Amino acid sequence: MRWPTQAGLRARAADAVFLLREAVYWFASLGTLMVALVLLPFLSLGLLGIGLYLLPGVLRILDLLAARAQERAAGFAGAVIPFNRRRLGGRYSFGELATLATAPETKRDVSWLLFHAAFALLAGALAIALPAGALLNLLVSPFWMLFPADAPLEMTIAVTSWPTAFLGMLLGAVYGVLAWLLLPWMARRMSEGTLAILSPRRYEELSRRIQDLSAARASALAAHAAELRRIERELHDGAQNRLVGVVMMLGLAQRAAETDPAAAVPFLARAQDAASEALAGLRAAVHDIYPPVLDELGLGGAASALTSRSPIPCSLDVEGLLRAPAAVESAAYFVLAEALTNAAKHSGASRIEVVLRTESTPREDVLVVEVTDDGRGGAAVPPPDSAAAAVSAVARTSVPGTGTGAPGAGDGAPGAGAGAGTAAAAVGVGTVDAGSGTGLAGIARRAAAFGGRLVLSSPEGGPTKVRVELPCAF
């Protein structure tokens, strides 16, 4: 074996730190396991009242511990987590709890909990004991003479003479060699075991990916249908009616010109005004399909134009914003427009902060739109229409805080859409009024069409924070 190098010492120190951190988290794992074991009889004996009250909290703690363990293991091993973990939040019915408790993710989390509770403390103890034993035996054994005869130096063995001192130093060297060899092996086994348990098997990963793609496709179709309905409504109620007025005015002008040409002039003027209004309506409809300002100024410039027109003072931060595909930038533009409209109509805020940035991950770049207002809060997003869709949305949702959001307008901004979110919309599932939050549901639907999500935090009293993540490689 070669002499330890500086790089080798740093690597062993990183191994020891990882194992010690896992040993610290062992107490949380053991506590969660004990609570789960105490809760199990209540569920098995039919005492569902206590079980249903405690089970959601246990599942959330277990999910959080497993997510943190996976992040630590991936960071230590330099691995990429191949999928987004579920995030639990809100209230669940008995059927939803049964689905969550028997889901493959929960089974993997429980398997990891047993693995971690069994081995993390032992690995952490060895990470301390072996290096400490090596140092103590090597450095303290030669000073056995400083200890009185009636209280000799007690190491692994009692050191009372030079032969026993040399034996103690030899044991210290053995401890050092064991630490040098075992620490990286234990750290690798711990991290690889965590990733192997918490990562889905290939079939499960493909099955989940197919489900996500199916949900995203359904959401994209729903968003597309909503856009077509909105465009049809704007054309029918706006430009079409005005063009009908133009035709009527021209017909009246023609009839008037046959008898009195001077009487036709007012009709021609009214026809010209109606034609100008129809042209303005057509321009607005075209702008709502894809704003030309995005091509001219980019998303940052378009966002600056939106915030400057807001009735509530806005600050805009576009530091770290990179160019994204045109469809993604268009979606971000309409998301920001709807969020600003919601805040202006319903929040009662005095200040809005808008942040646009691109977050790079090992998997993809994500365009993030964050809108925070200091309004009254206490908002909500309509739940999905079916219980199955609700469970699907819960499995992909991260709703910090209370899990409610700002009441939405639904048609306050171009392309926002209205109505309840689809199964792919990553929005909070809570107890809300069916008619509230339709604007935010449109935002969620638009984000889900790109495989993104809406993360909402709006406790009573505020502030309300809307965060929309749009993957650039959708």
Secondary structure, 3 states (H helix, E strand, C coil): CCCCCHHHHHHHHHHHHHHHHHHHHHHHHHHHHHHHHHHHHHHHCCCHHHHHHHHHHHHHHHHHHHHHHHHHHHHHHCCCCCCCCCCCCCCCCHHHHHHHHCCHHHHHHHHHHHHHHHHHHHHHHHHHHHHHHHHHHHHHHHHHHHCCCCCCEECCCEECCHHHHHHHHHHHHHHHHHHHHHHHHHHHHHHHHHHHHHCCCHHHHHHHHHHHHHHHHHHHHHHHHHHHHHHHHHHHHHHHHHHHHHHHHHHHHHHHHHHCHHHHHHHHHHHHHHHHHHHHHHHHHHHHHCCHHHHHHHHHHHHHHHHHCCCCCEEEECCCCCCCCHHHHHHHHHHHHHHHHHHHHHHCCCCEEEEEEEEECCCCEEEEEEEEECCCECCCCCCCCCHHHHHHHHCCCCCCCCCCCCCCCCCCCCCCCCCCCCCCCCCCCCCCCCCCCHHHHHHHHHHHCCCCEEEEECCECCCEEEEEEEECCC
